[in-house]
Amino acid sequence: MKKILFTRHAKSSWLDTSLSDHERPLNKRGVKSAQFFAETMKSEFDKVQEVYVSSAKRAQETALELNLNRSKMSTHKDLCTFFNAILQVVGRIFNYFFPYEGCKMFFFEYQ
């Protein structure tokens, strides 16, 4: 059975109010929790075949902290509005990769 893993960016910083929402980086807690999550999920992350990442800075930083294979990553601006876009993106992924197979989905959110 194939799996799809979803995760949201780690805790972001609000210290620099001059930054746009898209440019906000991770804060220290976010970096630490992403590193912990990377270690916890290492066996699952090692199996990942493709990674879709928002173009938002905090999402890019989270993906790097998760130690995901960069050669498998593609950046998608429409994922910046995660909850609005995810159903459309997931629908396209399912239709393309899993047209006839059962699929098990996981969604992880951590702070």
C-alpha positions as CSV (number, residue, x, y, z in Angstrom):
1,M,0.0,0.0,0.0
2,K,1.2,3.5,-0.8
3,K,1.3,6.2,1.8
4,I,1.0,10.0,1.6
5,L,2.5,12.0,4.5
6,F,1.4,15.5,5.1
7,T,3.1,17.8,7.5
8,R,2.7,21.5,8.3
9,H,5.6,23.9,8.9
10,A,7.1,24.1,12.4
11,K,6.6,27.1,14.7
12,S,7.4,30.3,12.9
13,S,8.8,33.6,14.2
14,W,6.7,36.8,14.5
15,L,9.6,38.9,15.8
16,D,10.2,40.9,12.7
17,T,6.9,42.5,11.9
18,S,8.3,44.0,8.7
19,L,8.4,40.6,7.1
20,S,5.5,39.4,4.9
21,D,3.7,36.2,6.0
22,H,5.5,34.4,3.2
23,E,8.9,35.5,4.4
24,R,8.6,34.5,8.1
25,P,11.3,32.1,9.2
26,L,11.1,29.4,11.8
27,N,11.8,30.4,15.4
28,K,14.1,28.5,17.7
29,R,11.3,26.3,19.0
30,G,10.3,25.5,15.4
31,V,13.8,24.4,14.5
32,K,14.1,22.2,17.5
33,S,10.7,20.6,17.0
34,A,11.4,20.0,13.3
35,Q,14.7,18.3,14.2
36,F,13.0,16.1,16.8
37,F,10.3,15.2,14.3
38,A,13.0,14.3,11.7
39,E,14.5,11.9,14.1
40,T,11.2,10.4,15.2
41,M,10.0,10.0,11.6
42,K,13.3,9.0,10.0
43,S,12.3,5.6,8.9
44,E,9.2,7.0,7.2
45,F,11.0,10.0,5.6
46,D,13.7,7.7,4.2
47,K,10.9,6.0,2.1
48,V,9.5,9.2,0.6
49,Q,9.5,9.3,-3.2
50,E,8.4,12.9,-3.7
51,V,8.2,16.0,-1.6
52,Y,5.9,18.9,-2.3
53,V,6.9,22.0,-0.3
54,S,5.3,25.5,0.0
55,S,7.5,28.4,-1.2
56,A,7.0,30.1,2.2
57,K,10.3,30.5,4.0
58,R,9.1,28.6,7.1
59,A,8.0,25.7,5.0
60,Q,11.3,25.6,3.1
61,E,13.2,25.7,6.4
62,T,11.1,23.0,7.9
63,A,11.7,20.7,4.9
64,L,15.4,21.2,5.3
65,E,15.3,20.5,9.1
66,L,13.4,17.3,8.4
67,N,16.4,16.1,6.4
68,L,14.2,15.3,3.4
69,N,16.0,14.4,0.2
70,R,16.3,17.7,-1.7
71,S,16.4,15.9,-5.1
72,K,12.9,14.7,-4.4
73,M,11.6,18.2,-3.5
74,S,9.5,20.5,-5.6
75,T,8.3,23.9,-4.5
76,H,4.7,24.9,-5.0
77,K,3.5,28.5,-4.4
78,D,-0.1,27.4,-4.2
79,L,0.7,25.4,-1.0
80,C,1.3,28.7,0.8
81,T,-2.3,28.7,1.7
82,F,-2.1,25.2,2.9
83,F,-5.7,24.5,4.0
84,N,-7.3,26.1,0.9
85,A,-4.9,24.5,-1.6
86,I,-4.2,21.1,-0.2
87,L,-7.4,19.4,-1.4
88,Q,-6.7,20.6,-4.9
89,V,-3.1,19.5,-4.8
90,V,-3.9,16.1,-3.2
91,G,-6.6,15.5,-5.8
92,R,-4.1,16.1,-8.6
93,I,-1.5,13.8,-6.9
94,F,-4.1,11.0,-6.3
95,N,-5.3,11.2,-9.9
96,Y,-1.8,11.1,-11.3
97,F,-0.1,8.6,-9.0
98,F,-2.8,6.5,-7.5
99,P,-5.6,6.2,-10.1
100,Y,-6.4,2.5,-9.3
101,E,-4.7,1.8,-5.9
102,G,-5.9,2.1,-2.4
103,C,-4.0,4.8,-0.5
104,K,-3.3,5.4,3.2
105,M,-3.0,9.1,4.2
106,F,-1.3,10.6,7.2
107,F,-1.4,14.2,8.3
108,F,1.0,15.5,10.9
109,E,0.9,18.9,12.6
110,Y,3.3,19.8,15.3
111,Q,4.3,23.0,17.1
